Amino acid sequence: SIRRMKYHPEYFMLGDKGIKFLKKENGKLKIKKVLQGYSKSCVCIQEGDANSIWVGQGGVAPEKLNYDLQLDSITQVKGYGIQEGLPTTNYVLPMPFGDSVIFTTERGLYKYSNGKDFFYPSFLNKYLNGGKINAVAKDKKGNVFVVEGNDKKMLVKQNDSAFNVLEKPFFKIQKNFVTDIFLIQGDKDTNGTVENVFF
């Protein structure tokens, strides 16, 4: 996966065999740095707090990488599992969630507390069925789109910060296997108020 970095916005980070940092030059992305000290396959990566990256690899426990200020090398690698609050260590993947990161698991969504260095179930789980989350995304209005198993639903944010569950628009694709969600902001004719959702 490739992501623009929040704390180093001049760079994009690319998960491959290890992690590479890219810059855009003449309209093209070029590799500028390779993070030393980590060479595992990085199926899914997300930027954590300053100078940290979360790595999800599907069948193994997620890891948090801390790196130096120069983006040259790893300073610490820590794996997380059941002792750190996760329900399992399989298919725990970090996903972008607004300005933060949320983790998909085989038993719902989880959030990480940096202060306690521990994982906790997301409050959004009360709107879900406790199954495996394949994909999740949050739009600018705070609405949440979720793929849980083969079920697709939208959690529509209310004025009191609660959510209504909307499933009917997605009935036609319920049997399709979906592993990602893309939110595309509306064009100028909608003043950016409408987002297109692609499963």
N, C-alpha and C positions, 0 to 999 in steps of 0.2 A: 504494500500500500504506500501511497505518497501523500504527504500532508504539508501544508504551509505551517511554519512554526510560529507560535504565539509570542514566545519570549525572544525569538531571534527572527523577526519577520522577513529579513532579507534572504533567509534560507527556506528551502523545502527539505523535508526528511523523507528518505526512501527506505522502506523495509525490504530486504532481500536476504542474501547470506550476510548477516550483519546489517549495519545501518550506515547509509551514506547521506551526506548533506549536499544539496544542489543549490545553485543560483541561476537566475534567469539572465541570459546575456544574448542580446540581439534576437529576442523573442524565443530563445530556446533554453531549456534547462540543461545545465552542465554540472557534472560532479566536481565539487571543490574540496570535499573532505570525506574521509572514511573513518568512522569511529573505531579507534583501536581498542582491543580487549574484549570484543564480542563478535562472534562469527556464526551464531546459530541462525537458523531460518526464522525470519520475522514475518509471519503470515499477516498479523494485524498489529499496527503500532499507533500509539496516541501519546501526545505530549502531556505530561503530568504537571506538577508544579515546576518552578524554575529549575532548569538543569536536570530534569528527569524525563524519562520516556518509559511508558508501559509497553510491554511486548506480550502478545497473546499468540500461542502456537497450536491451538486446537486441542490436541490430546494430552498436553502436559500443563503443569501449573504456570500461571502468568508470572512474569518477572518485572521488577522495577529497576531500571538502570539509572544510575546517577553518573553524570559526566562533568568534566572540567569546564571552566568558563570559556575556554578557547575552542570548545567542541572538537577536541583532539582525541581524548581517551576516556575510558570508563574509570570511575573512581569507586563504584560499588555496584554489585548485583545482588538482588534479594528476591527469592521466590516466595510465593504466597499460596497457602492452601487452607485446609479445614481449620487448623489451629489459629489462623488469622481471620476466621469468620466466614470463609467461603463454604458453600454447601457441598461442592465437589471441586476437583482440580481439572476436570475435563471440560473443554469447550468454554473456558472463561476468556472472553474476548473484550478488550477495551474499545468502546465506541464513543465518537464525539456526541456530546449532548448539550447543545447550546454552547456556553462558555466553559463547560466542565466535561468530565469523563464519566460514563456509566459502564457497567460491566454486565454483559450477557452471560448467563449460566444455564445449566440444565434444569434449574429450579427458580427461574425468575430473574429479576434484575437486582444488582447490588451496587452500592456506592462505597467508595473508599474514604476513610477519615485519615487525613494526613497527621493530625494532632495525636491520634491514638494508634496510628499505624495498624488499622484494623478495618475489616469489611463489615458492612451492615446491610440487611435487606432494604431495598428501596420502598418508600411508601406507595409507589405505583403498583406494587405487587397485589394490593387489595383489589385492583381492577383487572387482574390477570388470573390465570388458572393454575399457576404454580408449575408450568411446564417449561420445556426448553425454549429459550428465546433465540431465534435465528438472526433477527435484525431489529434495530430500534433507531428512531430519529426524532428530533424535536425541532419544530419550526419556530419562527420568530415571534409567533403569538403565544407560544407555550404549549401548543397542541403536540401530542405525542403519537407517533405511528409505530405500531409493534407487529412483528411477525412471531407468533408463538406456535411452534409446530407448523401446522398448515393453516392456522387461523390468522387472519389479518384484521386489524382493528385500528381505529383512531380514538384516542382519548382526548376529547374536546374540553379544553380548559374553560372553567366557568369563572364568574366574577369573584366568587368566594374561594378561588384557588382549588376547588374540587374539580373532578372530571366526569363527564358523561361519556359512556362507551358507545361508539358508533361502529357498527359492523356491516350494515346492509349494503353500502356502496361497494364493498369488496367481495360480495358473495360470488361473483362470476369468476374470481381468481382464487377462491378458497382452496381448491384442490391442487393448485400449482405450487411447486416447491420454490421458495424464495429465500435467498440468503443475504439480500441487501436492500436498502431503501435509499432513494435519491430524492432530495427536495430541491426543486428548481424554482427560483423566485419568479414571480409574475413579470410580464413585460411592461413596457411603458404605458400600454393602453389600460392596464389595471392599476397603475400607480404603485406597483410593487405590493399590492395588498393581497394578491392571490398567489398561492404556490402550487405548482404541479407536482404530483407525487408519482414516482415511478418505483414499482416493486420488481 
